[in-house]
Amino acid sequence: MSPADSAEAPIYADLVEERGDVPAAARQAAEETLREADRVLDFSTLEVTAA
């Protein structure tokens, strides 16, 4: 949220001050999880064997 937005939403600004920016923290955690999943689930190095 930009400073201009928080001026228009003082309740939100107060909550961010008290509790932290929860949506931003959730977004960051989701991005880190996606990066980790991409790394762990990378099957491009597996060889295909004939059955």
ZIQUI-V652843 format. One record per residue. N is the residue number from 1. RES is the residue in one letter. PSI is psi in whole degrees, 0 to 359 (none if undefined). Layout:
N_RES_PSI / N_RES_PSI
//
This chain:
1_M_133 / 2_S_161 / 3_P_326 / 4_A_321 / 5_D_319 / 6_S_333 / 7_A_330 / 8_E_344 / 9_A_73 / 10_P_331 / 11_I_316 / 12_Y_317 / 13_A_319 / 14_D_319 / 15_L_318 / 16_V_319 / 17_E_320 / 18_E_315 / 19_R_351 / 20_G_170 / 21_D_87 / 22_V_314 / 23_P_320 / 24_A_320 / 25_A_320 / 26_A_319 / 27_R_316 / 28_Q_317 / 29_A_320 / 30_A_318 / 31_E_318 / 32_E_321 / 33_T_317 / 34_L_317 / 35_R_316 / 36_E_317 / 37_A_318 / 38_D_320 / 39_R_313 / 40_V_324 / 41_L_28 / 42_D_103 / 43_F_9 / 44_S_341 / 45_T_358 / 46_L_143 / 47_E_144 / 48_V_126 / 49_T_146 / 50_A_139 / 51_A_none
//
